[in-house]
Amino acid sequence: MQLNPLIFGTVKIEYPVLLAPMAGYTDAAMRTLCLEHGAGAVYSELTSAEGIRRDSEKTFQVLETAKDEHPIAGHIFGRDPQAMAEAAQYVEQTGLFDWVDINCGCPVKKVVSRGAGAALMKDLPLLGEIIKKVKAAISLPVSVKTRIGFNNETAGHLEIARAIEESGADMIAVHARLAKNFHGGDADWEKLAEMKQALNIPIMGNGGINTPEDVPCMLEATGVDGVMMGRAAIGNPWIFEEIKKVCSSAFRRSMQEQPPKGGTTNLLNRRDMMAEHLRRLVELNELKQQGSSLSYKYSPEEAACIQFRTHIPYYVRGLFDKKQLLMKLAQLMSVDAIMAEVDLLVAKNR
Ligand SMILES: Cc1cc2nc3c(=O)[nH]c(=O)nc-3n(C[C@H](O)[C@H](O)[C@H](O)COP(=O)(O)O)c2cc1C
């Protein structure tokens, strides 16, 4: 299964297997680990256009990237076309981003109740106006991350796809679930295939990819131009390398003789990855706090340990006797304490 480089506007993604934006997970620590392990591109965390307009330091921090983190999209949300255009201009002016992505899929109440995120699928003229204003305001390419619909009563997947393309978006990424279903239930790949047929701009397929082997299945079933990995990449940056292997024809031939037995990452690799992930989180928090006018309740190391809590269950999935570590997590506020517990777990599982 050949995956060709994806080109839209000035962006070239050599290997179109992207890391999905996931608020609370995909900060620069996770993104750089995934890029180093083969992710074709990444997205910034979800950033409020209104926050940028208000000149909020916290909002600017959400947009921070690591050095040489490319290709990367600045991922923004909002419902006011002018605020979105100004936010896109800010994103462009930072010089950190390769393109701007408009969120049209977030189902979280805080976002939808303000008419932004997934709510834009219920107002396609407004979505169109936002895309046009953003396109006119910047020279970077513009993409939209959307879904196959809000619910069964509002605009359908093809209407949404056409509205996005006709308004001038350069690329579209589609999570193949309705917004009303959040992240649960089966992804509807048939609708992805129909969207691909209806569109001329490149389309990324997302949703329902749980293993590397699911990637060639989605590509074959839908014809999409690339895929986007969400939860399967949490605690598993190696998945991008595994996808590359699975998609290479030589590997697929050898697998026909000897089917895959599951993950290839051994325990010590996982342990070392956790240590490196934590180290990067501490470094990011140090940079964030240095020179900031905000006051912080936690030291950089404590903040990193708190942020790492949500990743740990993913890194230790499948391990025997991980309960003790997971139960203790709320009390572990130093890198040494976390790694000592991880080392105990590794010893039990060897
Ligand atoms: C914890 C979490 C946070 C997410 N945050 C965002 C977000 O900020 N912006 C967005 O467009 N999608 C967000 N998503 C949706 C993912 O990008 C992706 O579309 C979804 O998880 C389906 O892909 P998957 O089945 O591979 O996980 C989030 C998903 C999760 C699980």
The ligand as an SDF file (V2000), in Angstrom:
LIG
                    3D

 31 33  0  0  0  0  0  0  0  0999 V2000
   -8.5890   13.5860   24.6590 C   0  0  0  0  0  0  0  0  0  0  0  0
   -8.9140   14.0330   23.2650 C   0  0  0  0  0  0  0  0  0  0  0  0
   -8.7590   15.3730   22.9150 C   0  0  0  0  0  0  0  0  0  0  0  0
   -9.0740   15.7970   21.6280 C   0  0  0  0  0  0  0  0  0  0  0  0
   -8.8860   17.1010   21.2880 N   0  0  0  0  0  0  0  0  0  0  0  0
   -9.1310   17.5190   20.0190 C   0  0  0  0  0  0  0  0  0  0  0  0
   -8.8550   18.8530   19.6180 C   0  0  0  0  0  0  0  0  0  0  0  0
   -8.3880   19.6820   20.4010 O   0  0  0  0  0  0  0  0  0  0  0  0
   -9.1270   19.2030   18.3330 N   0  0  0  0  0  0  0  0  0  0  0  0
   -9.6540   18.3100   17.4280 C   0  0  0  0  0  0  0  0  0  0  0  0
   -9.8730   18.6710   16.2720 O   0  0  0  0  0  0  0  0  0  0  0  0
   -9.9080   17.0370   17.7880 N   0  0  0  0  0  0  0  0  0  0  0  0
   -9.6510   16.6200   19.0400 C   0  0  0  0  0  0  0  0  0  0  0  0
   -9.8530   15.3220   19.3840 N   0  0  0  0  0  0  0  0  0  0  0  0
  -10.2990   14.3660   18.3610 C   0  0  0  0  0  0  0  0  0  0  0  0
   -9.0910   13.6480   17.7280 C   0  0  0  0  0  0  0  0  0  0  0  0
   -8.3030   14.5530   17.0100 O   0  0  0  0  0  0  0  0  0  0  0  0
   -9.5630   12.5110   16.7960 C   0  0  0  0  0  0  0  0  0  0  0  0
  -10.3360   13.0930   15.7900 O   0  0  0  0  0  0  0  0  0  0  0  0
  -10.3870   11.4670   17.5310 C   0  0  0  0  0  0  0  0  0  0  0  0
   -9.7390   11.0580   18.7200 O   0  0  0  0  0  0  0  0  0  0  0  0
  -10.6230   10.2380   16.6400 C   0  0  0  0  0  0  0  0  0  0  0  0
   -9.4180    9.6240   16.3070 O   0  0  0  0  0  0  0  0  0  0  0  0
   -8.9260    8.2630   17.0220 P   0  0  0  0  0  0  0  0  0  0  0  0
  -10.0890    7.2960   16.9230 O   0  0  0  0  0  0  0  0  0  0  0  0
   -7.7340    7.8560   16.2250 O   0  0  0  0  0  0  0  0  0  0  0  0
   -8.6260    8.5930   18.4560 O   0  0  0  0  0  0  0  0  0  0  0  0
   -9.5610   14.8710   20.6690 C   0  0  0  0  0  0  0  0  0  0  0  0
   -9.7070   13.5340   21.0370 C   0  0  0  0  0  0  0  0  0  0  0  0
   -9.3880   13.1030   22.3030 C   0  0  0  0  0  0  0  0  0  0  0  0
   -9.5410   11.6380   22.6440 C   0  0  0  0  0  0  0  0  0  0  0  0
  1  2  1  0
  2  3  1  0
  2 30  2  0
  3  4  2  0
  4  5  1  0
  4 28  1  0
  5  6  2  0
  6  7  1  0
  6 13  1  0
  7  8  2  0
  7  9  1  0
  9 10  1  0
 10 11  2  0
 10 12  1  0
 12 13  2  0
 13 14  1  0
 14 15  1  0
 14 28  1  0
 15 16  1  0
 16 17  1  0
 16 18  1  0
 18 19  1  0
 18 20  1  0
 20 21  1  0
 20 22  1  0
 22 23  1  0
 23 24  1  0
 24 25  2  0
 24 26  1  0
 24 27  1  0
 28 29  2  0
 29 30  1  0
 30 31  1  0
M  END
$$$$
